[in-house]
Amino acid sequence: MRILMIGIVAAVSMLGMGSTAGERPGARTHTITIEAMKYQPESVTVAVGDRVVWVNKDVVAHTATSPKGGFDSKMIAPAESWTLTVRTAGAFAYICTYHPTMKATLRVK
């Protein structure tokens, strides 16, 4: 059984299905904090291939959802995070679907 598990882990790694799959060399990680019912910063500019991490420091769940379909974190529980590797250039307004007054913008060059 152990040999089977090692083989599965190796196969997944070789297919590039890990968290670093498709990252460009020199990709940066940008952190957006969710706290006091706000995204901080409210606007961030990143490059295609960069990673964006939303960290929920609030006591309630939130989402980071682009209403026009760019991305959707689903629920980010308190003290949890969600990471997106950006693949498409553009400006993406996003909201929290639970608290629609929470708004921010992700700009991708």
MODELLER restraints for C-alpha pairs under 7 A, 6 or more apart:
rsr = mdl.restraints
at = mdl.atoms
rsr.add(forms.Gaussian(group=physical.xy_distance, feature=features.Distance(at['CA:23:A'], at['CA:49:A']), mean=5.63, stdev=0.5))
rsr.add(forms.Gaussian(group=physical.xy_distance, feature=features.Distance(at['CA:24:A'], at['CA:49:A']), mean=5.58, stdev=0.5))
rsr.add(forms.Gaussian(group=physical.xy_distance, feature=features.Distance(at['CA:27:A'], at['CA:49:A']), mean=5.94, stdev=0.5))
rsr.add(forms.Gaussian(group=physical.xy_distance, feature=features.Distance(at['CA:27:A'], at['CA:50:A']), mean=4.76, stdev=0.5))
rsr.add(forms.Gaussian(group=physical.xy_distance, feature=features.Distance(at['CA:28:A'], at['CA:50:A']), mean=4.99, stdev=0.5))
rsr.add(forms.Gaussian(group=physical.xy_distance, feature=features.Distance(at['CA:28:A'], at['CA:51:A']), mean=6.19, stdev=0.5))
rsr.add(forms.Gaussian(group=physical.xy_distance, feature=features.Distance(at['CA:29:A'], at['CA:50:A']), mean=5.96, stdev=0.5))
rsr.add(forms.Gaussian(group=physical.xy_distance, feature=features.Distance(at['CA:29:A'], at['CA:51:A']), mean=4.64, stdev=0.5))
rsr.add(forms.Gaussian(group=physical.xy_distance, feature=features.Distance(at['CA:29:A'], at['CA:52:A']), mean=5.72, stdev=0.5))
rsr.add(forms.Gaussian(group=physical.xy_distance, feature=features.Distance(at['CA:30:A'], at['CA:51:A']), mean=6.19, stdev=0.5))
rsr.add(forms.Gaussian(group=physical.xy_distance, feature=features.Distance(at['CA:30:A'], at['CA:52:A']), mean=4.75, stdev=0.5))
rsr.add(forms.Gaussian(group=physical.xy_distance, feature=features.Distance(at['CA:30:A'], at['CA:53:A']), mean=6.12, stdev=0.5))
rsr.add(forms.Gaussian(group=physical.xy_distance, feature=features.Distance(at['CA:31:A'], at['CA:52:A']), mean=5.84, stdev=0.5))
rsr.add(forms.Gaussian(group=physical.xy_distance, feature=features.Distance(at['CA:31:A'], at['CA:53:A']), mean=4.77, stdev=0.5))
rsr.add(forms.Gaussian(group=physical.xy_distance, feature=features.Distance(at['CA:31:A'], at['CA:54:A']), mean=5.96, stdev=0.5))
rsr.add(forms.Gaussian(group=physical.xy_distance, feature=features.Distance(at['CA:32:A'], at['CA:39:A']), mean=6.41, stdev=0.5))
rsr.add(forms.Gaussian(group=physical.xy_distance, feature=features.Distance(at['CA:32:A'], at['CA:40:A']), mean=5.50, stdev=0.5))
rsr.add(forms.Gaussian(group=physical.xy_distance, feature=features.Distance(at['CA:32:A'], at['CA:41:A']), mean=6.18, stdev=0.5))
rsr.add(forms.Gaussian(group=physical.xy_distance, feature=features.Distance(at['CA:32:A'], at['CA:53:A']), mean=6.03, stdev=0.5))
rsr.add(forms.Gaussian(group=physical.xy_distance, feature=features.Distance(at['CA:32:A'], at['CA:54:A']), mean=4.74, stdev=0.5))
rsr.add(forms.Gaussian(group=physical.xy_distance, feature=features.Distance(at['CA:32:A'], at['CA:55:A']), mean=6.25, stdev=0.5))
rsr.add(forms.Gaussian(group=physical.xy_distance, feature=features.Distance(at['CA:33:A'], at['CA:39:A']), mean=5.76, stdev=0.5))
rsr.add(forms.Gaussian(group=physical.xy_distance, feature=features.Distance(at['CA:33:A'], at['CA:40:A']), mean=5.12, stdev=0.5))
rsr.add(forms.Gaussian(group=physical.xy_distance, feature=features.Distance(at['CA:33:A'], at['CA:54:A']), mean=5.78, stdev=0.5))
rsr.add(forms.Gaussian(group=physical.xy_distance, feature=features.Distance(at['CA:33:A'], at['CA:55:A']), mean=4.90, stdev=0.5))
rsr.add(forms.Gaussian(group=physical.xy_distance, feature=features.Distance(at['CA:33:A'], at['CA:56:A']), mean=6.17, stdev=0.5))
rsr.add(forms.Gaussian(group=physical.xy_distance, feature=features.Distance(at['CA:33:A'], at['CA:57:A']), mean=6.86, stdev=0.5))
rsr.add(forms.Gaussian(group=physical.xy_distance, feature=features.Distance(at['CA:34:A'], at['CA:40:A']), mean=6.33, stdev=0.5))
rsr.add(forms.Gaussian(group=physical.xy_distance, feature=features.Distance(at['CA:34:A'], at['CA:54:A']), mean=6.88, stdev=0.5))
rsr.add(forms.Gaussian(group=physical.xy_distance, feature=features.Distance(at['CA:34:A'], at['CA:55:A']), mean=5.90, stdev=0.5))
rsr.add(forms.Gaussian(group=physical.xy_distance, feature=features.Distance(at['CA:34:A'], at['CA:56:A']), mean=4.70, stdev=0.5))
rsr.add(forms.Gaussian(group=physical.xy_distance, feature=features.Distance(at['CA:34:A'], at['CA:57:A']), mean=5.67, stdev=0.5))
rsr.add(forms.Gaussian(group=physical.xy_distance, feature=features.Distance(at['CA:34:A'], at['CA:58:A']), mean=6.40, stdev=0.5))
rsr.add(forms.Gaussian(group=physical.xy_distance, feature=features.Distance(at['CA:35:A'], at['CA:56:A']), mean=6.60, stdev=0.5))
rsr.add(forms.Gaussian(group=physical.xy_distance, feature=features.Distance(at['CA:35:A'], at['CA:57:A']), mean=5.14, stdev=0.5))
rsr.add(forms.Gaussian(group=physical.xy_distance, feature=features.Distance(at['CA:35:A'], at['CA:58:A']), mean=4.88, stdev=0.5))
rsr.add(forms.Gaussian(group=physical.xy_distance, feature=features.Distance(at['CA:36:A'], at['CA:58:A']), mean=6.26, stdev=0.5))
rsr.add(forms.Gaussian(group=physical.xy_distance, feature=features.Distance(at['CA:37:A'], at['CA:102:A']), mean=6.62, stdev=0.5))
rsr.add(forms.Gaussian(group=physical.xy_distance, feature=features.Distance(at['CA:38:A'], at['CA:102:A']), mean=5.81, stdev=0.5))
rsr.add(forms.Gaussian(group=physical.xy_distance, feature=features.Distance(at['CA:39:A'], at['CA:104:A']), mean=6.54, stdev=0.5))
rsr.add(forms.Gaussian(group=physical.xy_distance, feature=features.Distance(at['CA:42:A'], at['CA:104:A']), mean=4.57, stdev=0.5))
rsr.add(forms.Gaussian(group=physical.xy_distance, feature=features.Distance(at['CA:42:A'], at['CA:105:A']), mean=6.29, stdev=0.5))
rsr.add(forms.Gaussian(group=physical.xy_distance, feature=features.Distance(at['CA:43:A'], at['CA:104:A']), mean=5.74, stdev=0.5))
rsr.add(forms.Gaussian(group=physical.xy_distance, feature=features.Distance(at['CA:43:A'], at['CA:105:A']), mean=4.77, stdev=0.5))
rsr.add(forms.Gaussian(group=physical.xy_distance, feature=features.Distance(at['CA:43:A'], at['CA:106:A']), mean=5.94, stdev=0.5))
rsr.add(forms.Gaussian(group=physical.xy_distance, feature=features.Distance(at['CA:44:A'], at['CA:105:A']), mean=6.66, stdev=0.5))
rsr.add(forms.Gaussian(group=physical.xy_distance, feature=features.Distance(at['CA:44:A'], at['CA:106:A']), mean=5.33, stdev=0.5))
rsr.add(forms.Gaussian(group=physical.xy_distance, feature=features.Distance(at['CA:44:A'], at['CA:107:A']), mean=6.10, stdev=0.5))
rsr.add(forms.Gaussian(group=physical.xy_distance, feature=features.Distance(at['CA:45:A'], at['CA:106:A']), mean=6.14, stdev=0.5))
rsr.add(forms.Gaussian(group=physical.xy_distance, feature=features.Distance(at['CA:45:A'], at['CA:107:A']), mean=4.53, stdev=0.5))
rsr.add(forms.Gaussian(group=physical.xy_distance, feature=features.Distance(at['CA:45:A'], at['CA:108:A']), mean=5.72, stdev=0.5))
rsr.add(forms.Gaussian(group=physical.xy_distance, feature=features.Distance(at['CA:46:A'], at['CA:107:A']), mean=6.24, stdev=0.5))
rsr.add(forms.Gaussian(group=physical.xy_distance, feature=features.Distance(at['CA:46:A'], at['CA:108:A']), mean=4.95, stdev=0.5))
rsr.add(forms.Gaussian(group=physical.xy_distance, feature=features.Distance(at['CA:46:A'], at['CA:109:A']), mean=6.25, stdev=0.5))
rsr.add(forms.Gaussian(group=physical.xy_distance, feature=features.Distance(at['CA:47:A'], at['CA:108:A']), mean=5.29, stdev=0.5))
rsr.add(forms.Gaussian(group=physical.xy_distance, feature=features.Distance(at['CA:47:A'], at['CA:109:A']), mean=4.83, stdev=0.5))
rsr.add(forms.Gaussian(group=physical.xy_distance, feature=features.Distance(at['CA:48:A'], at['CA:86:A']), mean=5.38, stdev=0.5))
rsr.add(forms.Gaussian(group=physical.xy_distance, feature=features.Distance(at['CA:48:A'], at['CA:87:A']), mean=5.39, stdev=0.5))
rsr.add(forms.Gaussian(group=physical.xy_distance, feature=features.Distance(at['CA:48:A'], at['CA:88:A']), mean=6.16, stdev=0.5))
rsr.add(forms.Gaussian(group=physical.xy_distance, feature=features.Distance(at['CA:48:A'], at['CA:89:A']), mean=6.23, stdev=0.5))
rsr.add(forms.Gaussian(group=physical.xy_distance, feature=features.Distance(at['CA:48:A'], at['CA:108:A']), mean=6.13, stdev=0.5))
rsr.add(forms.Gaussian(group=physical.xy_distance, feature=features.Distance(at['CA:48:A'], at['CA:109:A']), mean=6.15, stdev=0.5))
rsr.add(forms.Gaussian(group=physical.xy_distance, feature=features.Distance(at['CA:49:A'], at['CA:85:A']), mean=5.98, stdev=0.5))
rsr.add(forms.Gaussian(group=physical.xy_distance, feature=features.Distance(at['CA:49:A'], at['CA:86:A']), mean=5.22, stdev=0.5))
rsr.add(forms.Gaussian(group=physical.xy_distance, feature=features.Distance(at['CA:49:A'], at['CA:87:A']), mean=5.81, stdev=0.5))
rsr.add(forms.Gaussian(group=physical.xy_distance, feature=features.Distance(at['CA:50:A'], at['CA:85:A']), mean=5.76, stdev=0.5))
rsr.add(forms.Gaussian(group=physical.xy_distance, feature=features.Distance(at['CA:50:A'], at['CA:86:A']), mean=5.72, stdev=0.5))
rsr.add(forms.Gaussian(group=physical.xy_distance, feature=features.Distance(at['CA:51:A'], at['CA:83:A']), mean=6.64, stdev=0.5))
rsr.add(forms.Gaussian(group=physical.xy_distance, feature=features.Distance(at['CA:51:A'], at['CA:84:A']), mean=5.57, stdev=0.5))
rsr.add(forms.Gaussian(group=physical.xy_distance, feature=features.Distance(at['CA:51:A'], at['CA:85:A']), mean=4.32, stdev=0.5))
rsr.add(forms.Gaussian(group=physical.xy_distance, feature=features.Distance(at['CA:51:A'], at['CA:86:A']), mean=6.15, stdev=0.5))
rsr.add(forms.Gaussian(group=physical.xy_distance, feature=features.Distance(at['CA:52:A'], at['CA:83:A']), mean=5.61, stdev=0.5))
rsr.add(forms.Gaussian(group=physical.xy_distance, feature=features.Distance(at['CA:52:A'], at['CA:84:A']), mean=5.24, stdev=0.5))
rsr.add(forms.Gaussian(group=physical.xy_distance, feature=features.Distance(at['CA:52:A'], at['CA:85:A']), mean=6.39, stdev=0.5))
rsr.add(forms.Gaussian(group=physical.xy_distance, feature=features.Distance(at['CA:53:A'], at['CA:81:A']), mean=6.64, stdev=0.5))
rsr.add(forms.Gaussian(group=physical.xy_distance, feature=features.Distance(at['CA:53:A'], at['CA:82:A']), mean=5.62, stdev=0.5))
rsr.add(forms.Gaussian(group=physical.xy_distance, feature=features.Distance(at['CA:53:A'], at['CA:83:A']), mean=4.36, stdev=0.5))
rsr.add(forms.Gaussian(group=physical.xy_distance, feature=features.Distance(at['CA:53:A'], at['CA:84:A']), mean=6.47, stdev=0.5))
rsr.add(forms.Gaussian(group=physical.xy_distance, feature=features.Distance(at['CA:54:A'], at['CA:81:A']), mean=5.39, stdev=0.5))
rsr.add(forms.Gaussian(group=physical.xy_distance, feature=features.Distance(at['CA:54:A'], at['CA:82:A']), mean=5.32, stdev=0.5))
rsr.add(forms.Gaussian(group=physical.xy_distance, feature=features.Distance(at['CA:54:A'], at['CA:83:A']), mean=6.44, stdev=0.5))
rsr.add(forms.Gaussian(group=physical.xy_distance, feature=features.Distance(at['CA:55:A'], at['CA:80:A']), mean=6.16, stdev=0.5))
rsr.add(forms.Gaussian(group=physical.xy_distance, feature=features.Distance(at['CA:55:A'], at['CA:81:A']), mean=4.36, stdev=0.5))
rsr.add(forms.Gaussian(group=physical.xy_distance, feature=features.Distance(at['CA:55:A'], at['CA:82:A']), mean=6.80, stdev=0.5))
rsr.add(forms.Gaussian(group=physical.xy_distance, feature=features.Distance(at['CA:56:A'], at['CA:76:A']), mean=6.63, stdev=0.5))
rsr.add(forms.Gaussian(group=physical.xy_distance, feature=features.Distance(at['CA:56:A'], at['CA:77:A']), mean=6.84, stdev=0.5))
rsr.add(forms.Gaussian(group=physical.xy_distance, feature=features.Distance(at['CA:56:A'], at['CA:78:A']), mean=5.38, stdev=0.5))
rsr.add(forms.Gaussian(group=physical.xy_distance, feature=features.Distance(at['CA:56:A'], at['CA:79:A']), mean=5.45, stdev=0.5))
rsr.add(forms.Gaussian(group=physical.xy_distance, feature=features.Distance(at['CA:56:A'], at['CA:80:A']), mean=5.70, stdev=0.5))
rsr.add(forms.Gaussian(group=physical.xy_distance, feature=features.Distance(at['CA:56:A'], at['CA:81:A']), mean=5.98, stdev=0.5))
rsr.add(forms.Gaussian(group=physical.xy_distance, feature=features.Distance(at['CA:57:A'], at['CA:78:A']), mean=6.06, stdev=0.5))
rsr.add(forms.Gaussian(group=physical.xy_distance, feature=features.Distance(at['CA:57:A'], at['CA:79:A']), mean=5.53, stdev=0.5))
rsr.add(forms.Gaussian(group=physical.xy_distance, feature=features.Distance(at['CA:58:A'], at['CA:78:A']), mean=5.76, stdev=0.5))
rsr.add(forms.Gaussian(group=physical.xy_distance, feature=features.Distance(at['CA:59:A'], at['CA:78:A']), mean=5.43, stdev=0.5))
rsr.add(forms.Gaussian(group=physical.xy_distance, feature=features.Distance(at['CA:60:A'], at['CA:77:A']), mean=6.83, stdev=0.5))
rsr.add(forms.Gaussian(group=physical.xy_distance, feature=features.Distance(at['CA:60:A'], at['CA:78:A']), mean=5.64, stdev=0.5))
rsr.add(forms.Gaussian(group=physical.xy_distance, feature=features.Distance(at['CA:61:A'], at['CA:75:A']), mean=6.25, stdev=0.5))
rsr.add(forms.Gaussian(group=physical.xy_distance, feature=features.Distance(at['CA:61:A'], at['CA:76:A']), mean=5.51, stdev=0.5))
rsr.add(forms.Gaussian(group=physical.xy_distance, feature=features.Distance(at['CA:61:A'], at['CA:77:A']), mean=4.44, stdev=0.5))
rsr.add(forms.Gaussian(group=physical.xy_distance, feature=features.Distance(at['CA:61:A'], at['CA:78:A']), mean=5.50, stdev=0.5))
rsr.add(forms.Gaussian(group=physical.xy_distance, feature=features.Distance(at['CA:62:A'], at['CA:75:A']), mean=5.77, stdev=0.5))
rsr.add(forms.Gaussian(group=physical.xy_distance, feature=features.Distance(at['CA:62:A'], at['CA:76:A']), mean=5.29, stdev=0.5))
rsr.add(forms.Gaussian(group=physical.xy_distance, feature=features.Distance(at['CA:62:A'], at['CA:77:A']), mean=6.70, stdev=0.5))
rsr.add(forms.Gaussian(group=physical.xy_distance, feature=features.Distance(at['CA:62:A'], at['CA:96:A']), mean=5.72, stdev=0.5))
rsr.add(forms.Gaussian(group=physical.xy_distance, feature=features.Distance(at['CA:62:A'], at['CA:98:A']), mean=6.30, stdev=0.5))
rsr.add(forms.Gaussian(group=physical.xy_distance, feature=features.Distance(at['CA:63:A'], at['CA:73:A']), mean=5.64, stdev=0.5))
rsr.add(forms.Gaussian(group=physical.xy_distance, feature=features.Distance(at['CA:63:A'], at['CA:74:A']), mean=5.54, stdev=0.5))
rsr.add(forms.Gaussian(group=physical.xy_distance, feature=features.Distance(at['CA:63:A'], at['CA:75:A']), mean=5.17, stdev=0.5))
rsr.add(forms.Gaussian(group=physical.xy_distance, feature=features.Distance(at['CA:63:A'], at['CA:76:A']), mean=5.68, stdev=0.5))
rsr.add(forms.Gaussian(group=physical.xy_distance, feature=features.Distance(at['CA:63:A'], at['CA:96:A']), mean=4.61, stdev=0.5))
rsr.add(forms.Gaussian(group=physical.xy_distance, feature=features.Distance(at['CA:63:A'], at['CA:97:A']), mean=6.05, stdev=0.5))
rsr.add(forms.Gaussian(group=physical.xy_distance, feature=features.Distance(at['CA:64:A'], at['CA:72:A']), mean=5.92, stdev=0.5))
rsr.add(forms.Gaussian(group=physical.xy_distance, feature=features.Distance(at['CA:64:A'], at['CA:73:A']), mean=5.34, stdev=0.5))
rsr.add(forms.Gaussian(group=physical.xy_distance, feature=features.Distance(at['CA:64:A'], at['CA:94:A']), mean=6.14, stdev=0.5))
rsr.add(forms.Gaussian(group=physical.xy_distance, feature=features.Distance(at['CA:64:A'], at['CA:95:A']), mean=5.74, stdev=0.5))
rsr.add(forms.Gaussian(group=physical.xy_distance, feature=features.Distance(at['CA:64:A'], at['CA:96:A']), mean=5.36, stdev=0.5))
rsr.add(forms.Gaussian(group=physical.xy_distance, feature=features.Distance(at['CA:65:A'], at['CA:71:A']), mean=5.84, stdev=0.5))
rsr.add(forms.Gaussian(group=physical.xy_distance, feature=features.Distance(at['CA:65:A'], at['CA:72:A']), mean=4.26, stdev=0.5))
rsr.add(forms.Gaussian(group=physical.xy_distance, feature=features.Distance(at['CA:65:A'], at['CA:73:A']), mean=6.16, stdev=0.5))
rsr.add(forms.Gaussian(group=physical.xy_distance, feature=features.Distance(at['CA:65:A'], at['CA:94:A']), mean=5.09, stdev=0.5))
rsr.add(forms.Gaussian(group=physical.xy_distance, feature=features.Distance(at['CA:65:A'], at['CA:95:A']), mean=5.33, stdev=0.5))
rsr.add(forms.Gaussian(group=physical.xy_distance, feature=features.Distance(at['CA:65:A'], at['CA:96:A']), mean=6.07, stdev=0.5))
rsr.add(forms.Gaussian(group=physical.xy_distance, feature=features.Distance(at['CA:65:A'], at['CA:97:A']), mean=6.71, stdev=0.5))
rsr.add(forms.Gaussian(group=physical.xy_distance, feature=features.Distance(at['CA:66:A'], at['CA:72:A']), mean=6.21, stdev=0.5))
rsr.add(forms.Gaussian(group=physical.xy_distance, feature=features.Distance(at['CA:66:A'], at['CA:92:A']), mean=6.35, stdev=0.5))
rsr.add(forms.Gaussian(group=physical.xy_distance, feature=features.Distance(at['CA:66:A'], at['CA:93:A']), mean=5.87, stdev=0.5))
rsr.add(forms.Gaussian(group=physical.xy_distance, feature=features.Distance(at['CA:66:A'], at['CA:94:A']), mean=4.16, stdev=0.5))
rsr.add(forms.Gaussian(group=physical.xy_distance, feature=features.Distance(at['CA:66:A'], at['CA:95:A']), mean=6.46, stdev=0.5))
rsr.add(forms.Gaussian(group=physical.xy_distance, feature=features.Distance(at['CA:67:A'], at['CA:94:A']), mean=6.45, stdev=0.5))
rsr.add(forms.Gaussian(group=physical.xy_distance, feature=features.Distance(at['CA:70:A'], at['CA:92:A']), mean=6.73, stdev=0.5))
rsr.add(forms.Gaussian(group=physical.xy_distance, feature=features.Distance(at['CA:73:A'], at['CA:82:A']), mean=6.50, stdev=0.5))
rsr.add(forms.Gaussian(group=physical.xy_distance, feature=features.Distance(at['CA:76:A'], at['CA:82:A']), mean=6.67, stdev=0.5))
rsr.add(forms.Gaussian(group=physical.xy_distance, feature=features.Distance(at['CA:89:A'], at['CA:108:A']), mean=4.64, stdev=0.5))
rsr.add(forms.Gaussian(group=physical.xy_distance, feature=features.Distance(at['CA:89:A'], at['CA:109:A']), mean=5.20, stdev=0.5))
rsr.add(forms.Gaussian(group=physical.xy_distance, feature=features.Distance(at['CA:90:A'], at['CA:107:A']), mean=5.90, stdev=0.5))
rsr.add(forms.Gaussian(group=physical.xy_distance, feature=features.Distance(at['CA:90:A'], at['CA:108:A']), mean=5.15, stdev=0.5))
rsr.add(forms.Gaussian(group=physical.xy_distance, feature=features.Distance(at['CA:90:A'], at['CA:109:A']), mean=6.65, stdev=0.5))
rsr.add(forms.Gaussian(group=physical.xy_distance, feature=features.Distance(at['CA:91:A'], at['CA:105:A']), mean=6.87, stdev=0.5))
rsr.add(forms.Gaussian(group=physical.xy_distance, feature=features.Distance(at['CA:91:A'], at['CA:106:A']), mean=5.90, stdev=0.5))
rsr.add(forms.Gaussian(group=physical.xy_distance, feature=features.Distance(at['CA:91:A'], at['CA:107:A']), mean=4.37, stdev=0.5))
rsr.add(forms.Gaussian(group=physical.xy_distance, feature=features.Distance(at['CA:91:A'], at['CA:108:A']), mean=6.20, stdev=0.5))
rsr.add(forms.Gaussian(group=physical.xy_distance, feature=features.Distance(at['CA:92:A'], at['CA:105:A']), mean=5.58, stdev=0.5))
rsr.add(forms.Gaussian(group=physical.xy_distance, feature=features.Distance(at['CA:92:A'], at['CA:106:A']), mean=5.07, stdev=0.5))
rsr.add(forms.Gaussian(group=physical.xy_distance, feature=features.Distance(at['CA:92:A'], at['CA:107:A']), mean=6.16, stdev=0.5))
rsr.add(forms.Gaussian(group=physical.xy_distance, feature=features.Distance(at['CA:93:A'], at['CA:104:A']), mean=5.85, stdev=0.5))
rsr.add(forms.Gaussian(group=physical.xy_distance, feature=features.Distance(at['CA:93:A'], at['CA:105:A']), mean=4.31, stdev=0.5))
rsr.add(forms.Gaussian(group=physical.xy_distance, feature=features.Distance(at['CA:93:A'], at['CA:106:A']), mean=6.31, stdev=0.5))
rsr.add(forms.Gaussian(group=physical.xy_distance, feature=features.Distance(at['CA:94:A'], at['CA:103:A']), mean=5.82, stdev=0.5))
rsr.add(forms.Gaussian(group=physical.xy_distance, feature=features.Distance(at['CA:94:A'], at['CA:104:A']), mean=5.48, stdev=0.5))
rsr.add(forms.Gaussian(group=physical.xy_distance, feature=features.Distance(at['CA:94:A'], at['CA:105:A']), mean=5.90, stdev=0.5))
rsr.add(forms.Gaussian(group=physical.xy_distance, feature=features.Distance(at['CA:95:A'], at['CA:102:A']), mean=5.50, stdev=0.5))
rsr.add(forms.Gaussian(group=physical.xy_distance, feature=features.Distance(at['CA:95:A'], at['CA:103:A']), mean=4.56, stdev=0.5))
rsr.add(forms.Gaussian(group=physical.xy_distance, feature=features.Distance(at['CA:95:A'], at['CA:104:A']), mean=6.47, stdev=0.5))
rsr.add(forms.Gaussian(group=physical.xy_distance, feature=features.Distance(at['CA:96:A'], at['CA:102:A']), mean=5.72, stdev=0.5))
